[in-house]
Amino acid sequence: MKKICVTGATGLLGTNVIIKLLENGYSVIALVRKKSGWMGEENENLKLVETDLLSDFSSHLKEIDCVIHIAAETRQNLLSYDEYRKVNYEMTVNLFTQSKTADVKKFLFVSTANTIGYGNTIFWGSEKAPQLYPFTHSFYAKSKLETEDYLLQNRKDTEVVILNPTFMIGAYDHKPSSGKIIFWAWKKKLICYPKGGKNFVHAADAAEGVIKAIEKGKDGEKYLLAHENLSYKEFFGKISRITNQKPIMIPISNKVLSILGLIGDGLRKLKIKTNLSTTNMKALQVCNYYSNLKSVKDLGMQYQSVDKAVSDAIEYFIKNNRC
């Protein structure tokens, strides 16, 4: 039985990954800040370890075959790059260094699709495309790209595989995190939507991609875990159809979004945390589209529909009184 160490176990992707690891017969050590954050079931092959990923936890990496690093700072309202870099870069470097010392054979780093250049309605971004604006100005995306570069440049004796999921929707989003986008449209009589779009993927499929990368992921390679490219209008339309709603839908002009971004920039200069910023508002205006051909070919991925992802997320929210 292979032993796997996972970080970020209490989040949307981390929970789905651990559930699939256990289903596939792996033994898992999950490094967590609080054991109480684990939302899955107890399992004899799962050990939860409370630790700080900036500390020394090398004793827990003995006889580990593969580390799957998912934990990250993803909030969009932090005010400085250092706040993202401390978690997304420094924490990863510490984990990778200790993994190498413990002779871990493989290190899977879950990054973001936004380190890769996106496409549009005519062509889709692929793993070889360089990062594009506005994500070159996103503290979160920049910190992830810096980390990718470090890992790829220092992977001697330890295989490194980078996984780049797009926008994940699905069950076990207990905070919720990315699932907040569903509440933008669910039970609303009026939906105001940006004119851009993004790629959506079922969280369970992204987790399956991580599992497949343990065996099939090639050293030094990146894999987009992506599925449906949808405009925000199309995505919110899916939510309305699935929940039997008939809301009024009104587009938000790019000019309005740009003004909101400038307001956010001003608030940030006053040290006020806000999700508003020119970068974040510009991201809503672009068609942030990607291709999944590489993960289908190399990892053998098969993706479920985004309708299924939305249905599973809503079912989870209802079951756990999150709505």
C-alpha positions in Angstrom: 0.0 0.0 0.0 1.5 3.4 -1.0 1.6 6.1 1.6 0.6 9.6 0.6 0.9 12.8 2.5 -1.7 15.5 1.7 -1.9 19.2 2.7 -5.0 21.3 2.4 -7.1 18.3 3.5 -10.0 20.4 4.8 -10.7 22.4 1.6 -12.9 21.5 -1.4 -10.2 19.8 -3.5 -8.4 18.4 -0.5 -11.4 16.6 0.8 -12.3 15.2 -2.6 -8.7 14.0 -3.1 -8.5 12.2 0.3 -11.8 10.5 -0.3 -10.6 9.2 -3.6 -7.2 8.2 -2.3 -8.9 6.1 0.4 -11.3 4.6 -2.1 -8.2 3.6 -4.2 -6.5 1.8 -1.4 -3.9 4.4 -0.4 -2.7 5.1 3.1 -3.0 8.8 3.8 -1.4 11.2 6.3 -3.1 14.6 6.2 -1.3 17.6 7.5 -3.9 20.0 8.9 -4.1 23.1 11.1 -7.1 21.7 13.0 -8.3 18.1 13.0 -11.8 19.4 13.5 -11.7 20.9 10.0 -11.9 17.4 8.4 -15.4 17.0 6.9 -15.0 13.4 5.6 -15.5 10.2 7.5 -13.0 8.5 9.8 -10.9 5.8 8.2 -8.3 3.4 9.5 -6.0 4.4 6.6 -6.3 8.1 7.3 -4.2 9.9 9.9 -4.8 13.5 10.6 -1.7 15.4 11.9 -2.0 19.0 13.3 1.0 21.0 12.3 2.3 24.3 10.9 3.6 23.9 7.4 6.3 26.4 8.1 7.6 24.3 11.0 9.6 21.0 11.1 7.3 18.1 10.4 9.9 15.8 8.8 9.0 12.9 11.2 5.7 12.6 9.4 7.3 12.2 6.0 9.1 9.0 6.7 8.3 6.2 4.2 6.0 8.6 2.3 5.9 7.7 -1.4 4.3 10.9 -2.7 3.4 14.4 -1.3 0.3 16.1 -2.6 0.5 19.8 -1.7 -2.9 21.5 -2.0 -2.9 24.0 0.9 -2.8 27.6 -0.3 -3.8 31.2 0.4 -6.6 31.9 -2.1 -8.4 34.8 -0.6 -8.7 37.7 -3.1 -8.8 40.6 -0.6 -5.2 40.5 0.9 -3.3 43.7 0.4 0.3 42.7 -0.2 2.2 40.1 -2.3 4.1 39.0 0.8 0.9 37.8 2.4 0.5 35.4 -0.5 4.1 34.6 -0.9 4.6 33.5 2.8 2.0 30.8 2.4 2.1 29.8 -1.3 5.8 30.0 -1.8 7.7 29.8 1.5 5.4 27.1 2.9 5.8 25.1 -0.3 9.6 25.5 -0.3 9.7 24.2 3.3 7.5 21.2 2.5 9.5 20.4 -0.7 12.9 20.7 1.1 11.7 18.4 3.9 10.2 16.0 1.3 13.6 15.8 -0.5 15.4 15.1 2.8 13.0 12.3 3.6 13.6 10.8 0.1 10.0 11.3 -1.1 9.9 10.0 -4.6 7.2 12.3 -6.1 5.9 15.8 -5.2 2.5 16.9 -6.7 1.9 20.6 -6.5 -1.7 21.9 -7.0 -1.4 25.3 -8.6 -3.9 27.3 -10.6 -4.8 27.5 -14.3 -4.2 31.3 -14.0 -0.4 30.7 -14.1 -1.1 29.6 -17.7 -2.1 31.8 -20.6 -5.9 31.6 -21.2 -7.6 31.6 -24.6 -10.9 32.9 -25.8 -14.0 31.8 -27.7 -11.8 31.0 -30.8 -8.9 29.2 -29.2 -8.2 27.9 -25.8 -5.2 28.2 -23.5 -2.8 25.2 -23.1 0.0 24.2 -20.7 2.7 25.9 -22.8 1.0 29.3 -23.0 2.7 32.0 -20.8 0.7 33.8 -18.1 -1.3 36.7 -19.3 -2.7 40.0 -17.9 -4.7 40.5 -15.7 -3.3 37.4 -13.9 0.3 38.7 -14.2 -0.9 41.4 -11.7 -2.7 39.0 -9.4 -0.8 38.5 -6.2 -2.3 35.0 -5.8 -1.5 33.9 -9.4 2.0 35.4 -9.2 2.8 33.6 -6.0 1.7 30.3 -7.5 3.8 30.9 -10.7 6.9 31.8 -8.6 6.4 28.5 -6.7 6.0 26.5 -9.9 9.3 27.9 -11.2 11.1 27.1 -8.0 9.9 23.5 -8.0 10.7 22.8 -11.6 14.2 24.3 -11.2 15.0 22.3 -8.0 13.4 18.9 -8.7 16.7 16.9 -8.8 16.1 13.4 -7.1 12.4 14.2 -6.5 9.9 14.1 -9.3 7.7 17.2 -9.6 4.3 17.3 -11.3 2.3 20.6 -11.5 -1.5 20.4 -11.6 -3.4 23.4 -12.8 -7.1 23.1 -12.0 -9.6 25.6 -13.4 -12.6 26.9 -11.4 -13.9 23.9 -9.3 -17.5 23.3 -8.4 -18.8 20.3 -6.4 -19.6 18.7 -3.0 -17.6 19.2 0.2 -17.3 23.0 -0.3 -18.2 23.6 3.3 -16.8 27.2 3.7 -18.0 27.7 0.8 -15.0 28.7 -1.4 -15.5 28.7 -5.1 -19.1 27.6 -4.6 -19.9 31.1 -3.6 -20.5 31.8 -7.3 -23.6 29.5 -7.1 -25.1 31.8 -4.5 -24.7 34.7 -6.9 -27.5 33.2 -9.0 -29.3 30.7 -6.8 -32.7 31.8 -5.5 -32.3 35.2 -7.2 -35.0 37.0 -9.2 -32.4 39.3 -10.7 -28.9 38.2 -11.9 -26.3 40.8 -12.9 -23.5 39.0 -14.7 -20.1 40.1 -16.1 -19.5 39.8 -19.9 -16.5 37.5 -19.5 -16.3 33.7 -18.8 -14.1 31.0 -17.4 -13.5 27.3 -17.5 -15.3 25.2 -15.0 -14.5 21.6 -13.7 -16.2 19.2 -11.3 -14.1 19.2 -8.1 -14.4 15.4 -8.1 -12.8 15.3 -11.5 -10.0 17.6 -10.5 -9.4 15.2 -7.6 -9.4 12.3 -9.9 -6.7 14.1 -12.0 -4.6 14.5 -8.9 -4.9 10.7 -8.2 -4.1 9.8 -11.8 -1.0 12.0 -11.7 0.5 9.9 -8.9 1.1 7.1 -11.4 0.8 8.8 -14.8 2.1 12.3 -14.2 5.4 12.9 -15.9 8.3 14.7 -14.1 8.6 18.4 -14.9 5.2 18.5 -16.6 2.1 20.7 -16.1 -1.5 19.4 -16.5 -4.6 21.6 -16.8 -7.5 20.0 -15.1 -10.3 21.7 -17.0 -13.6 21.0 -18.7 -16.3 23.4 -19.9 -15.6 26.9 -21.2 -18.7 29.0 -20.3 -19.6 32.6 -20.3 -20.9 33.8 -16.9 -24.3 34.2 -18.6 -24.2 30.5 -19.7 -23.1 29.4 -16.3 -25.8 31.3 -14.4 -28.3 30.0 -16.9 -27.3 26.5 -15.9 -27.9 27.2 -12.3 -31.3 28.7 -13.1 -32.3 25.7 -15.2 -31.1 23.2 -12.6 -33.0 25.0 -9.8 -36.1 25.7 -11.9 -35.7 29.5 -11.7 -36.5 32.1 -14.3 -34.7 35.2 -13.2 -34.2 38.4 -15.1 -30.5 38.5 -16.4 -28.8 41.8 -16.9 -25.2 42.2 -18.1 -22.8 44.4 -16.2 -20.9 46.7 -18.5 -17.1 46.5 -18.5 -17.0 50.2 -17.8 -18.9 49.7 -14.5 -16.5 46.9 -13.6 -13.5 49.1 -14.3 -14.9 51.8 -12.1 -15.5 49.3 -9.3 -11.9 48.2 -9.7 -10.6 51.7 -9.3 -12.7 52.2 -6.2 -11.2 49.0 -4.8 -7.7 50.2 -5.6 -8.4 53.3 -3.6 -9.7 51.3 -0.6 -6.7 49.1 -0.7 -4.4 52.2 -0.6 -6.2 53.0 2.7 -5.4 49.5 3.9 -9.0 48.4 3.7 -9.4 44.8 2.6 -11.7 44.3 -0.3 -12.2 41.8 -3.2 -12.5 44.8 -5.5 -9.4 45.8 -7.5 -8.6 46.6 -11.1 -7.0 43.2 -11.5 -10.0 41.3 -10.1 -12.5 43.3 -12.1 -10.6 42.8 -15.3 -10.6 39.1 -14.7 -14.4 39.2 -14.9 -14.2 40.8 -18.3 -12.0 38.2 -20.1 -12.9 34.8 -21.5 -10.6 32.8 -19.3 -10.8 29.6 -21.4 -8.6 26.5 -21.4 -8.1 23.1 -23.1 -8.0 19.7 -21.3 -6.5 17.7 -24.1 -3.2 17.0 -22.3 -4.9 15.6 -19.2 -7.2 13.5 -21.3 -4.3 12.1 -23.4 -1.6 11.7 -20.8 -3.6 11.0 -17.6 -6.6 9.3 -19.1 -9.1 11.8 -17.7 -12.8 11.7 -18.4 -14.8 14.7 -17.2 -18.3 15.0 -15.9 -20.6 17.8 -17.0 -20.7 21.1 -15.2 -24.4 20.5 -14.8 -23.5 17.5 -12.6 -21.0 19.7 -10.7 -23.6 22.3 -10.0 -26.2 19.8 -9.0 -23.7 18.0 -6.6 -22.7 21.3 -5.0 -26.3 22.5 -4.5 -27.3 19.1 -3.1 -24.3 19.3 -0.6 -25.3 22.9 0.4 -28.9 21.8 1.1 -27.9 18.7 3.0 -25.5 20.6 5.2 -27.7 23.7 5.7 -25.3 25.9 3.8 -28.0 27.6 1.8 
